[in-house]
Amino acid sequence: MTQDAISIEGLVKTYRGSKGEPEKTALKGVDLAIPRGSVFGLLGPNGAGKSTLINILAGLVKKTAGKVQIWGFDQDINPRQSRASIGVMPQELNLDPFFSPRGALEVQAGLYGVPKSQRHSDDILRLVGLEDKADAYARTLSGGMRRRLLLAKALVHRPHVLVLDEPTAGVDIELRQMLWQNIRQLNRDGMTIILTTHYLEEAEEMCDEIAIIDHGDLVARDSTANLLERLDAKTLVVHPETPLIEAPRTKGIETELRVDGSLALTYRRQVTSAEQVLDFVRASGISIRDLRSEEPHLQDVFLALTASRQD
């Protein structure tokens, strides 16, 4: 058995064109390995191919070429075992309005062939905070409760891998915190988590490793820390003793006078040292009341990797 939760080799997906339109290749030979027990971020702009990749993993879309293994099971050789190893929480609220949460979980468990003696619907409802709504019709649940029910449905067959497709899109802060608390607990219990999100601060906080897809290509795959280190830019923020009228200028240092009166000085660490930046501040006649540094964020990495590829 492979030590990877997901192993993808040369994955291609091409959609036929309609009414004379050309074919569209959504995935262009993607190679990707996702370690067991990790929280793995899958990021990319709209139309990058993330949803196609997730749907192939879930068995909802047939790949054009390539090899996919889930928990060591090849999709082509062992389709039932590979599908049983993964659970997907979709972005869309696709729930039957006439089922109760308990009923929805029981039906989902039946679809996966889970014997009644091995089902744990009430435990799952307790995990996601829906135990008091177990017998209510799904149509009476709030949007946040419905999203929690989607997570519960993805867990009925005890998958080794859980895919979360934009799990916190459009939810309030309280529900977002509850979802992440549940997800962290599942990961501590050994479940591999794959996350897609537009909230890059979430990916930065939650993910051990991140892959970025753009136009069907894998453009980056590394630990979150290493991706952040790819940006050479760093910013020193100086709070002067005396308010500045305008920002001083010099070659090799980008300066910005912020609305709070601080002076931001951005420089490239391979070219300019922090000591040179401070020498420039002193030479400009600025007395420093306070000083702090700002590190790059995942959003900066994301934009740097995808901006040059935009059509």
Backbone bond lengths (Angstrom), bond angles and torsions (degrees), N, CA, C in turn:
res aa  C-N    CA-C-N  psi(-1)  N-CA   C-N-CA  omega(-1)  CA-C   N-CA-C  phi
1 M - - - 1.466 - - 1.534 110.07 -
2 T 1.329 116.37 132.66 1.448 121.10 178.00 1.524 110.92 -66.21
3 Q 1.323 116.94 153.10 1.455 121.63 177.44 1.521 111.92 -84.75
4 D 1.323 117.12 -2.58 1.461 120.85 177.43 1.522 110.32 -91.36
5 A 1.325 115.63 140.32 1.455 119.52 174.34 1.526 110.44 -70.18
6 I 1.328 115.85 -41.01 1.464 123.07 178.68 1.521 108.09 -129.95
7 S 1.325 116.10 133.04 1.463 121.17 174.80 1.528 108.20 -129.74
8 I 1.330 116.57 119.90 1.461 122.85 -177.42 1.521 108.67 -122.85
9 E 1.327 116.38 129.73 1.464 121.16 -179.63 1.527 109.98 -131.87
10 G 1.330 116.01 122.61 1.462 121.57 174.42 1.514 114.46 56.68
11 L 1.323 118.01 39.35 1.468 121.32 -174.46 1.530 110.87 -75.35
12 V 1.322 114.81 122.51 1.470 122.54 179.46 1.522 108.49 -125.73
13 K 1.313 115.55 136.77 1.463 121.06 171.11 1.515 109.12 -136.12
14 T 1.337 115.64 119.70 1.456 122.37 178.43 1.525 108.84 -118.70
15 Y 1.313 116.04 128.66 1.465 121.95 177.22 1.523 109.47 -98.59
16 R 1.307 115.95 136.88 1.458 120.17 177.75 1.525 110.49 -67.35
17 G 1.303 115.42 143.96 1.449 119.94 174.47 1.517 110.34 -77.89
18 S 1.307 117.21 153.22 1.467 121.77 179.20 1.523 109.88 -114.71
19 K 1.344 115.97 144.44 1.464 122.62 176.46 1.535 111.89 53.94
20 G 1.318 114.39 48.86 1.458 119.17 176.59 1.504 115.83 81.75
21 E 1.332 118.24 -0.55 1.455 120.70 179.15 1.528 109.82 -76.42
22 P 1.325 118.04 151.03 1.463 120.44 -179.06 1.529 111.67 -71.79
23 E 1.331 115.49 161.52 1.455 120.10 175.35 1.530 110.35 -63.92
24 K 1.330 114.48 153.71 1.466 119.63 177.04 1.523 108.45 -122.12
25 T 1.311 116.14 124.84 1.458 121.07 177.98 1.523 108.50 -95.71
26 A 1.331 115.58 110.54 1.461 120.79 -176.94 1.524 112.33 -83.64
27 L 1.341 116.89 -30.83 1.458 121.62 177.62 1.522 108.29 -131.38
28 K 1.337 116.59 131.84 1.463 121.04 -170.47 1.536 111.29 -118.00
29 G 1.332 116.02 67.57 1.458 119.42 176.80 1.511 114.12 73.07
30 V 1.328 116.75 50.30 1.465 121.85 -176.76 1.529 110.46 -76.51
31 D 1.330 116.28 131.37 1.464 124.11 171.38 1.525 107.73 -114.32
32 L 1.325 116.30 126.27 1.464 118.84 -176.10 1.524 109.90 -156.26
33 A 1.331 116.68 132.25 1.463 122.66 174.50 1.518 108.61 -121.44
34 I 1.335 117.01 129.15 1.465 122.46 -178.66 1.526 108.05 -115.27
35 P 1.334 117.82 116.91 1.471 120.72 -175.45 1.525 112.44 -66.20
36 R 1.320 114.86 149.98 1.461 120.11 174.97 1.527 110.50 -66.31
37 G 1.316 115.62 143.31 1.454 121.34 175.97 1.506 115.48 79.16
38 S 1.329 117.70 4.18 1.466 120.51 -177.27 1.524 111.02 -93.81
39 V 1.330 115.11 163.90 1.465 122.11 164.41 1.518 104.89 -107.01
40 F 1.326 116.30 111.11 1.460 122.19 -168.26 1.523 109.32 -114.87
41 G 1.325 116.34 126.48 1.459 121.30 179.61 1.513 111.61 -92.82
42 L 1.317 116.28 134.71 1.469 122.80 176.18 1.528 106.57 -119.54
43 L 1.332 115.83 105.78 1.457 121.37 -171.48 1.520 111.02 -118.70
44 G 1.318 114.72 159.54 1.456 120.95 176.97 1.515 110.06 165.79
45 P 1.337 117.29 157.18 1.465 120.43 177.55 1.515 111.47 -67.95
46 N 1.320 116.58 168.89 1.461 121.07 177.22 1.523 109.95 -57.83
47 G 1.344 115.53 135.41 1.456 120.22 179.81 1.507 114.32 80.94
48 A 1.342 117.51 9.96 1.462 120.67 -176.90 1.519 112.93 -75.39
49 G 1.352 117.08 -24.55 1.456 121.09 -177.59 1.515 113.82 119.36
50 K 1.336 117.40 2.61 1.471 120.88 -178.10 1.530 111.40 -61.75
51 S 1.332 117.07 -48.92 1.458 120.22 -177.31 1.522 111.48 -64.45
52 T 1.326 116.52 -37.59 1.465 119.64 176.45 1.518 110.49 -61.61
53 L 1.319 117.38 -44.05 1.458 121.28 179.45 1.524 110.76 -61.82
54 I 1.325 117.10 -45.12 1.463 120.89 179.94 1.524 110.80 -63.18
55 N 1.327 117.00 -42.95 1.463 120.27 -179.03 1.527 111.84 -66.61
56 I 1.322 117.24 -31.35 1.468 119.84 174.64 1.528 109.79 -68.13
57 L 1.333 117.45 -43.63 1.454 120.77 177.45 1.525 111.45 -59.79
58 A 1.331 116.03 -38.90 1.462 120.78 -178.05 1.523 112.87 -77.64
59 G 1.326 117.51 -8.35 1.457 120.44 -178.22 1.509 114.26 82.09
60 L 1.327 117.11 14.93 1.462 121.36 -178.13 1.524 112.10 -92.56
61 V 1.326 117.39 -21.17 1.464 122.82 179.28 1.522 108.02 -127.32
62 K 1.327 115.98 135.90 1.465 121.11 -179.93 1.519 109.54 -87.90
63 K 1.316 115.74 128.27 1.465 119.91 -179.45 1.525 110.43 -72.21
64 T 1.319 115.78 156.17 1.462 121.65 176.16 1.527 110.95 -83.80
65 A 1.327 116.08 -39.89 1.464 121.19 179.42 1.514 108.51 -158.64
66 G 1.352 114.75 163.79 1.446 119.96 176.79 1.517 112.98 110.02
67 K 1.323 114.66 -177.84 1.463 121.66 -175.93 1.526 109.21 -131.39
68 V 1.333 115.92 134.29 1.464 121.99 178.94 1.525 108.75 -129.13
69 Q 1.315 116.50 126.19 1.455 122.45 173.75 1.521 109.37 -120.73
70 I 1.338 116.17 132.87 1.457 122.41 176.96 1.521 107.86 -120.64
71 W 1.328 115.26 116.25 1.467 122.79 -177.60 1.531 111.52 55.97
72 G 1.330 115.60 33.90 1.446 121.47 177.47 1.515 114.62 89.45
73 F 1.336 118.03 -3.79 1.463 121.58 -179.07 1.527 109.83 -100.23
74 D 1.323 116.29 123.86 1.459 121.72 177.94 1.529 109.32 -73.29
75 Q 1.341 115.63 130.46 1.467 119.60 -179.30 1.523 112.57 -58.73
76 D 1.320 117.38 -34.69 1.465 120.73 -177.35 1.524 112.25 -79.81
77 I 1.331 117.46 -32.63 1.462 121.54 -176.27 1.526 111.58 -91.75
78 N 1.330 117.03 -41.21 1.468 122.18 -178.63 1.528 110.31 -127.10
79 P 1.335 117.66 66.99 1.465 119.59 -174.67 1.527 114.20 -62.14
80 R 1.333 118.12 -37.80 1.463 119.74 -178.47 1.524 111.10 -68.20
81 Q 1.334 116.11 -44.09 1.468 119.23 -179.05 1.523 111.63 -66.83
82 S 1.330 116.77 -39.09 1.466 119.15 -179.73 1.528 110.70 -66.68
83 R 1.337 116.33 -39.70 1.467 118.79 -179.90 1.526 111.33 -70.90
84 A 1.339 116.70 -33.36 1.461 119.61 178.64 1.519 112.15 -70.15
85 S 1.326 117.15 -16.86 1.468 121.39 -177.30 1.516 112.99 -85.62
86 I 1.330 117.63 -6.41 1.460 120.57 -174.33 1.521 111.07 -130.45
87 G 1.307 116.45 141.43 1.452 123.19 173.17 1.513 109.14 -123.02
88 V 1.323 116.52 142.54 1.465 120.88 -175.76 1.520 109.80 -125.53
89 M 1.324 115.90 126.06 1.458 122.35 170.63 1.517 107.34 -97.95
90 P 1.350 117.94 103.72 1.464 119.84 -175.47 1.521 112.38 -74.20
91 Q 1.306 115.36 163.30 1.460 120.19 177.51 1.522 111.28 -74.85
92 E 1.345 117.32 -35.59 1.453 121.41 -176.91 1.527 110.85 -77.87
93 L 1.311 116.88 142.51 1.465 122.20 179.27 1.531 109.93 -83.94
94 N 1.326 116.90 72.07 1.459 122.32 -176.29 1.531 110.45 -94.30
95 L 1.344 115.81 80.25 1.456 122.13 -178.27 1.520 110.14 -120.45
96 D 1.327 116.36 144.37 1.462 120.91 174.02 1.522 108.15 -75.16
97 P 1.330 118.54 118.41 1.469 120.61 -173.55 1.522 114.06 -68.42
98 F 1.341 117.71 -14.24 1.459 119.97 -175.38 1.524 113.25 -99.70
99 F 1.335 117.10 1.20 1.459 121.04 174.64 1.523 109.34 -96.61
100 S 1.320 116.48 143.91 1.459 120.88 168.99 1.526 107.91 -78.02
101 P 1.335 118.27 162.29 1.460 119.20 176.32 1.531 112.97 -54.65
102 R 1.333 116.97 -43.28 1.468 118.29 179.00 1.525 110.32 -64.03
103 G 1.332 116.22 -43.26 1.459 120.01 179.50 1.516 112.11 -62.36
104 A 1.343 116.54 -39.87 1.461 120.42 179.69 1.527 110.70 -63.60
105 L 1.325 117.17 -39.79 1.458 120.19 179.77 1.525 111.05 -69.24
106 E 1.328 116.60 -37.94 1.466 119.64 179.72 1.531 110.38 -65.52
107 V 1.330 117.05 -41.56 1.468 120.14 177.91 1.520 110.16 -64.31
108 Q 1.331 116.82 -44.73 1.460 120.76 179.74 1.532 110.75 -60.75
109 A 1.324 116.51 -42.28 1.468 120.20 178.27 1.521 110.70 -62.83
110 G 1.324 116.95 -39.12 1.459 120.35 177.90 1.515 112.22 -63.88
111 L 1.334 116.47 -38.18 1.465 120.29 179.06 1.526 110.94 -63.65
112 Y 1.329 116.86 -31.23 1.463 120.97 178.30 1.523 112.67 -89.42
113 G 1.327 116.75 2.10 1.458 120.05 177.65 1.515 114.46 73.48
114 V 1.325 117.12 26.31 1.461 120.25 178.66 1.533 108.63 -80.05
115 P 1.329 119.30 119.41 1.477 120.92 178.86 1.522 111.26 -59.22
116 K 1.326 116.79 149.17 1.462 120.48 -177.87 1.518 112.26 -57.72
117 S 1.321 116.10 -33.74 1.467 119.57 -178.78 1.522 112.40 -69.54
118 Q 1.329 116.96 -16.96 1.463 120.84 -177.79 1.530 113.13 -107.78
119 R 1.311 116.72 4.86 1.465 119.61 179.36 1.531 110.19 -81.71
120 H 1.312 115.44 149.74 1.468 120.82 -177.89 1.521 109.75 -138.05
121 S 1.320 116.04 49.89 1.468 121.71 -175.00 1.520 112.21 -59.52
122 D 1.341 116.95 -44.53 1.468 119.12 -177.05 1.526 111.34 -66.68
123 D 1.337 117.13 -35.09 1.470 119.80 177.45 1.522 110.87 -64.76
124 I 1.329 116.42 -40.12 1.467 120.24 179.96 1.522 110.30 -67.76
125 L 1.335 117.38 -42.47 1.462 120.37 178.67 1.531 110.60 -62.14
126 R 1.325 116.40 -35.64 1.462 120.05 177.27 1.525 110.00 -67.30
127 L 1.321 116.87 -39.54 1.461 121.24 179.88 1.522 111.23 -59.70
128 V 1.330 117.09 -42.67 1.472 120.46 -175.82 1.529 112.28 -93.68
129 G 1.329 117.50 6.42 1.461 120.81 175.35 1.514 114.68 75.40
130 L 1.323 117.46 32.47 1.464 121.20 179.77 1.527 112.29 -118.35
131 E 1.346 117.79 16.12 1.458 118.71 -176.59 1.521 112.73 -62.28
132 D 1.342 116.93 -31.54 1.470 119.23 179.99 1.528 112.32 -80.83
133 K 1.347 117.37 -6.22 1.465 121.75 177.46 1.528 111.24 -113.25
134 A 1.323 116.77 17.60 1.470 120.90 -171.99 1.515 112.97 -58.02
135 D 1.337 117.56 -32.91 1.471 120.47 -175.20 1.523 112.88 -111.13
136 A 1.336 117.18 10.80 1.471 120.34 177.35 1.528 109.44 -82.95
137 Y 1.340 116.46 151.84 1.455 118.92 175.00 1.534 109.69 -67.19
138 A 1.325 115.52 140.80 1.462 119.88 -178.60 1.529 111.35 -59.75
139 R 1.346 116.65 -29.73 1.469 118.91 -177.81 1.525 112.12 -68.16
140 T 1.339 117.74 -16.83 1.464 120.67 179.07 1.525 112.56 -90.33
141 L 1.321 117.57 -5.01 1.458 120.61 -178.53 1.522 111.24 -79.24
142 S 1.309 115.95 149.58 1.463 120.72 174.95 1.527 109.18 -71.77
143 G 1.340 115.52 168.79 1.456 119.52 179.80 1.520 112.28 -60.20
144 G 1.337 116.43 -39.23 1.453 119.62 178.82 1.514 112.32 -66.42
145 M 1.322 117.29 -39.45 1.462 121.09 177.83 1.525 110.98 -66.02
146 R 1.314 116.69 -37.89 1.469 119.75 177.92 1.523 110.78 -64.05
147 R 1.328 116.66 -37.10 1.459 118.94 178.67 1.523 110.41 -67.84
148 R 1.320 117.17 -36.95 1.465 120.18 175.67 1.527 110.69 -64.98
149 L 1.328 116.57 -35.44 1.460 120.06 178.44 1.527 110.92 -67.31
150 L 1.319 117.61 -34.39 1.464 120.24 175.33 1.528 110.77 -61.70
151 L 1.322 116.38 -40.63 1.463 119.80 176.77 1.524 110.10 -63.60
152 A 1.328 116.66 -42.83 1.463 120.49 179.53 1.527 111.45 -60.56
153 K 1.327 116.83 -42.13 1.472 119.85 -179.92 1.522 111.77 -63.19
154 A 1.325 116.39 -33.20 1.468 119.69 -179.42 1.517 112.38 -71.45
155 L 1.344 117.25 -12.89 1.462 121.09 -174.65 1.520 113.99 -104.18
156 V 1.347 118.96 -3.29 1.463 120.62 -169.65 1.524 113.38 -62.90
157 H 1.328 117.91 -29.66 1.466 120.21 -176.30 1.535 112.40 -101.76
158 R 1.337 116.04 16.77 1.459 122.77 177.41 1.530 111.44 52.80
159 P 1.318 118.09 59.55 1.475 119.84 -177.71 1.522 111.67 -70.83
160 H 1.312 115.54 155.22 1.462 120.90 174.35 1.525 111.05 -79.41
161 V 1.341 116.19 -28.17 1.464 122.47 -175.64 1.525 108.25 -123.79
162 L 1.319 116.54 131.97 1.467 121.72 178.11 1.525 108.66 -119.61
163 V 1.338 116.19 122.78 1.459 122.22 177.91 1.521 108.84 -102.44
164 L 1.315 116.46 126.09 1.458 122.76 179.83 1.517 108.71 -114.15
165 D 1.328 116.58 109.75 1.461 121.68 -177.60 1.523 109.01 -96.34
166 E 1.324 116.33 102.88 1.474 122.76 -178.47 1.534 110.54 49.22
167 P 1.333 118.99 58.07 1.470 120.76 -171.96 1.519 114.79 -66.88
168 T 1.334 117.76 -24.89 1.465 119.37 -176.14 1.524 112.42 -110.56
169 A 1.324 117.48 15.77 1.467 120.30 -179.89 1.528 109.71 -64.90
170 G 1.316 116.36 121.78 1.453 121.34 174.63 1.511 115.55 75.39
171 V 1.345 119.16 14.51 1.459 120.22 179.97 1.518 109.64 -104.91
172 D 1.345 115.54 160.53 1.458 119.06 -178.58 1.533 110.46 -79.80
173 I 1.325 115.17 171.28 1.464 121.18 -174.27 1.519 111.14 -62.58
174 E 1.330 117.99 -40.13 1.461 121.37 -177.83 1.523 110.87 -62.47
175 L 1.331 116.51 -46.29 1.465 119.81 179.60 1.527 110.46 -67.00
176 R 1.325 117.45 -38.72 1.456 120.39 178.87 1.521 110.80 -59.37
177 Q 1.339 116.42 -43.71 1.455 120.16 179.33 1.517 111.12 -64.89
178 M 1.343 117.28 -37.88 1.460 120.42 179.63 1.530 111.00 -67.25
179 L 1.333 116.22 -41.70 1.460 119.64 178.58 1.525 110.73 -61.66
180 W 1.331 117.97 -44.65 1.456 120.56 -178.86 1.510 111.43 -68.05
181 Q 1.335 117.17 -32.98 1.466 119.79 175.70 1.530 110.01 -63.31
182 N 1.345 117.05 -43.93 1.460 121.06 177.66 1.521 111.33 -62.89
183 I 1.332 115.53 -42.83 1.470 120.18 -176.79 1.524 110.88 -66.60
184 R 1.325 116.81 -41.26 1.466 119.78 177.61 1.526 110.88 -61.57
185 Q 1.345 116.77 -39.50 1.454 119.63 179.26 1.524 111.16 -65.99
186 L 1.324 116.94 -42.42 1.463 120.24 177.50 1.522 111.03 -61.00
187 N 1.324 116.70 -40.10 1.458 120.26 178.64 1.526 111.46 -67.35
188 R 1.325 116.80 -39.84 1.475 119.62 176.68 1.520 110.90 -62.35
189 D 1.334 116.60 -30.67 1.462 120.97 179.02 1.525 112.42 -79.71
190 G 1.337 117.12 0.63 1.455 120.79 174.20 1.507 116.12 108.46
191 M 1.323 118.75 -0.76 1.458 120.81 -178.80 1.523 110.74 -79.28
192 T 1.327 116.70 137.42 1.454 122.63 174.61 1.528 108.76 -83.09
193 I 1.320 116.76 131.11 1.464 122.08 -176.96 1.528 109.25 -113.90
194 I 1.326 116.21 129.18 1.465 122.03 172.66 1.527 107.58 -114.75
195 L 1.311 116.02 124.02 1.461 121.80 -172.25 1.521 111.65 -120.76
196 T 1.333 116.17 129.26 1.459 120.20 165.08 1.522 107.45 -110.73
197 T 1.316 116.50 137.61 1.461 119.62 -179.01 1.515 109.92 -157.94
198 H 1.338 115.56 150.40 1.457 120.86 171.18 1.531 110.67 -92.55
199 Y 1.345 116.41 -9.74 1.455 120.57 178.35 1.523 108.24 -88.40
200 L 1.328 116.58 93.14 1.452 120.65 -173.11 1.520 112.25 -65.17
201 E 1.339 117.41 -26.66 1.462 118.72 177.47 1.524 110.65 -66.85
202 E 1.341 116.97 -29.90 1.468 120.08 175.66 1.527 110.38 -66.78
203 A 1.323 116.17 -46.59 1.464 119.94 179.78 1.525 110.44 -61.50
204 E 1.331 116.27 -39.99 1.465 120.32 -179.80 1.519 111.01 -63.83
205 E 1.330 116.86 -37.41 1.459 121.11 -177.66 1.527 112.26 -80.48
206 M 1.348 117.34 -36.78 1.458 120.91 -168.77 1.524 114.15 -94.61
207 C 1.331 117.98 -32.52 1.471 120.41 -164.53 1.524 113.13 -92.63
208 D 1.339 114.56 136.96 1.459 120.77 172.95 1.527 110.50 -75.08
209 E 1.329 115.25 -42.00 1.460 121.93 -179.47 1.518 109.05 -136.58
210 I 1.340 115.44 158.77 1.460 120.96 -175.51 1.518 109.48 -140.79
211 A 1.325 115.53 138.83 1.465 121.70 169.75 1.522 107.73 -117.19
212 I 1.326 116.29 138.61 1.465 121.23 178.41 1.517 108.66 -115.95
213 I 1.333 116.25 124.57 1.458 123.39 179.34 1.520 108.78 -109.65
214 D 1.322 116.00 136.99 1.464 120.49 178.19 1.522 108.67 -145.41
215 H 1.322 116.98 126.70 1.459 122.40 -179.30 1.536 112.18 52.47
216 G 1.316 116.18 39.18 1.456 120.82 175.94 1.510 115.45 81.09
217 D 1.334 117.78 -0.79 1.461 122.33 179.54 1.523 110.53 -109.01
218 L 1.319 116.03 146.70 1.455 120.84 171.78 1.526 107.53 -83.92
219 V 1.335 116.86 109.46 1.467 120.41 -174.15 1.525 112.40 -97.41
220 A 1.325 118.05 -14.81 1.459 120.77 177.34 1.517 108.92 -161.60
221 R 1.333 115.39 146.76 1.462 121.83 174.43 1.513 107.29 -157.58
222 D 1.344 115.71 112.94 1.461 119.38 -175.81 1.519 108.28 -164.93
223 S 1.326 115.62 175.22 1.462 119.07 172.84 1.531 108.44 -66.35
224 T 1.316 115.90 154.67 1.457 119.84 -179.90 1.526 110.47 -59.33
225 A 1.328 116.18 -40.85 1.471 120.03 -179.59 1.521 111.41 -63.11
226 N 1.325 117.11 -42.94 1.469 120.08 -179.13 1.520 112.10 -67.70
227 L 1.324 117.15 -36.18 1.458 119.89 177.60 1.524 110.29 -62.94
228 L 1.316 116.41 -40.79 1.462 119.47 179.62 1.533 110.84 -66.61
229 E 1.328 116.06 -32.62 1.462 119.55 179.73 1.522 112.53 -71.97
230 R 1.344 117.05 -15.41 1.467 119.54 179.51 1.523 111.99 -64.11
231 L 1.322 116.04 -27.73 1.460 118.97 178.25 1.517 109.15 -81.93
232 D 1.289 115.50 124.23 1.463 120.81 -177.51 1.524 111.77 -84.37
233 A 1.335 116.31 -11.61 1.465 119.90 -175.03 1.525 111.27 -77.07
234 K 1.323 114.84 142.70 1.458 121.79 174.70 1.523 107.74 -141.16
235 T 1.321 116.27 152.12 1.459 120.74 -177.01 1.518 110.41 -125.05
236 L 1.329 115.80 129.96 1.457 122.31 169.53 1.531 107.66 -102.30
237 V 1.320 115.50 131.42 1.466 120.43 179.87 1.533 108.13 -111.68
238 V 1.323 115.76 116.72 1.459 122.57 -177.81 1.526 109.65 -104.81
239 H 1.327 116.48 130.47 1.466 121.89 171.64 1.532 106.90 -102.72
240 P 1.329 117.68 106.99 1.469 120.63 -175.10 1.529 112.55 -76.05
241 E 1.321 115.02 153.99 1.466 120.13 176.07 1.522 110.87 -65.11
242 T 1.329 115.37 -38.28 1.466 121.24 -179.00 1.530 108.64 -115.41
243 P 1.347 118.00 132.86 1.466 120.35 -178.71 1.534 111.69 -57.04
244 L 1.341 115.40 141.04 1.459 121.56 179.65 1.522 110.48 -93.81
245 I 1.317 115.71 144.36 1.465 121.18 176.31 1.526 110.25 -83.32
246 E 1.339 115.77 -39.71 1.454 120.71 177.07 1.529 109.44 -148.61
247 A 1.333 115.27 161.58 1.462 120.45 -179.05 1.514 110.60 -80.01
248 P 1.322 118.52 133.70 1.468 120.58 175.06 1.523 109.83 -69.06
249 R 1.328 115.86 156.44 1.470 120.28 -176.88 1.526 110.12 -123.66
250 T 1.334 114.52 146.72 1.460 120.73 173.82 1.521 109.07 -160.11
251 K 1.290 117.05 159.00 1.456 122.31 -179.14 1.534 110.34 -72.60
252 G 1.319 115.98 134.97 1.460 121.55 175.27 1.509 115.18 89.19
253 I 1.341 117.17 -5.38 1.468 121.07 177.52 1.521 108.33 -131.32
254 E 1.327 116.38 122.98 1.466 120.70 177.67 1.522 108.29 -89.32
255 T 1.328 116.63 124.46 1.467 120.08 -176.87 1.520 110.79 -114.33
256 E 1.332 115.29 146.18 1.467 121.40 179.89 1.519 108.85 -145.31
257 L 1.335 116.14 127.69 1.460 121.99 175.52 1.528 107.76 -90.29
258 R 1.306 117.15 113.48 1.462 121.44 -174.73 1.527 111.49 -87.77
259 V 1.343 115.12 164.97 1.467 120.12 -173.79 1.523 112.05 -65.58
260 D 1.327 118.57 -23.36 1.467 120.25 179.15 1.525 112.31 -84.44
261 G 1.347 116.36 4.61 1.456 120.61 178.78 1.507 114.29 91.55
262 S 1.332 117.70 -4.87 1.466 120.14 179.92 1.520 110.31 -81.16
263 L 1.324 114.75 158.90 1.457 122.13 178.78 1.527 108.01 -112.50
264 A 1.341 116.60 119.05 1.459 121.72 178.32 1.519 109.20 -97.44
265 L 1.325 115.91 128.53 1.458 121.48 -179.38 1.535 108.29 -121.95
266 T 1.317 116.29 111.27 1.461 121.98 -177.50 1.524 109.43 -104.64
267 Y 1.332 115.01 132.63 1.466 120.04 -176.05 1.527 109.64 -144.68
268 R 1.309 115.70 163.83 1.462 121.49 177.99 1.524 108.25 -98.91
269 R 1.335 114.90 123.49 1.457 120.51 -171.31 1.535 113.24 -65.23
270 Q 1.328 116.70 -26.97 1.466 118.89 179.43 1.528 112.58 -75.92
271 V 1.325 116.69 -14.73 1.467 121.42 -177.08 1.525 111.69 -110.13
272 T 1.319 116.10 -40.37 1.463 121.72 -173.02 1.525 109.43 -126.16
273 S 1.324 117.05 138.06 1.460 121.25 177.82 1.520 110.50 -92.59
274 A 1.311 115.98 161.20 1.464 120.39 176.77 1.525 110.87 -62.64
275 E 1.338 116.65 -34.09 1.460 120.55 178.88 1.526 111.07 -64.41
276 Q 1.342 117.01 -37.51 1.467 120.31 177.55 1.529 111.08 -66.63
277 V 1.316 116.26 -35.71 1.465 119.91 177.59 1.521 109.72 -65.03
278 L 1.333 117.02 -44.24 1.467 120.37 179.36 1.530 111.09 -66.27
279 D 1.328 116.91 -36.69 1.480 119.70 176.15 1.524 110.17 -60.81
280 F 1.343 117.45 -40.07 1.457 121.30 178.61 1.526 110.77 -64.43
281 V 1.348 116.25 -41.08 1.465 120.05 179.05 1.531 110.06 -61.20
282 R 1.331 116.78 -46.19 1.469 120.53 -179.51 1.531 110.77 -65.77
283 A 1.347 116.74 -40.54 1.471 120.33 -180.00 1.520 111.50 -65.63
284 S 1.324 116.81 -22.76 1.464 121.16 178.11 1.518 111.97 -84.23
285 G 1.343 116.44 2.54 1.463 120.61 177.10 1.514 113.61 77.19
286 I 1.331 117.75 24.60 1.465 121.63 -177.82 1.522 109.46 -99.41
287 S 1.334 116.35 123.17 1.459 121.59 173.98 1.536 108.41 -88.97
288 I 1.323 115.76 131.06 1.468 120.56 -173.29 1.522 110.13 -92.06
289 R 1.346 115.60 120.83 1.464 120.99 173.55 1.515 111.03 -87.80
290 D 1.338 116.06 -38.23 1.468 120.72 179.74 1.527 107.98 -152.55
291 L 1.331 115.45 157.65 1.459 120.46 -175.78 1.528 108.99 -148.86
292 R 1.318 116.10 137.66 1.466 120.62 174.45 1.528 108.62 -148.32
293 S 1.332 115.78 161.76 1.461 120.75 178.75 1.523 109.99 -112.84
294 E 1.307 116.47 153.80 1.459 123.00 176.55 1.524 108.82 -123.01
295 E 1.336 115.74 127.75 1.454 121.02 177.01 1.524 109.34 -91.84
296 P 1.333 117.62 157.54 1.465 119.77 177.56 1.524 111.48 -66.04
297 H 1.321 115.96 154.72 1.453 122.36 178.30 1.526 109.57 -109.95
298 L 1.341 114.95 164.89 1.454 120.38 -178.70 1.530 111.29 -59.04
299 Q 1.317 117.16 -32.93 1.464 120.07 178.35 1.529 110.96 -59.19
300 D 1.332 116.97 -38.07 1.466 120.46 178.55 1.523 111.02 -64.49
301 V 1.349 115.85 -41.49 1.463 120.34 178.04 1.528 110.31 -63.60
302 F 1.325 115.25 -46.17 1.458 121.22 -179.05 1.520 111.02 -57.55
303 L 1.326 116.25 -47.93 1.459 120.27 -178.96 1.524 111.52 -66.59
304 A 1.330 116.31 -37.86 1.463 120.00 -179.38 1.524 111.41 -65.69
305 L 1.331 116.91 -34.67 1.463 121.13 -176.45 1.520 112.39 -82.05
306 T 1.335 117.58 -27.41 1.470 119.79 -174.34 1.522 114.29 -106.40
307 A 1.340 117.66 -21.41 1.475 119.40 -174.05 1.521 112.11 -60.47
308 S 1.325 116.99 -41.48 1.459 119.75 -175.60 1.533 112.70 -73.57
309 R 1.363 117.18 -8.61 1.447 120.94 -178.34 1.515 112.90 -100.48
310 Q 1.344 116.77 -2.53 1.453 119.66 -178.21 1.522 110.71 -69.38
311 D 1.352 114.28 142.62 1.464 118.61 178.13 1.518 111.36 -74.68
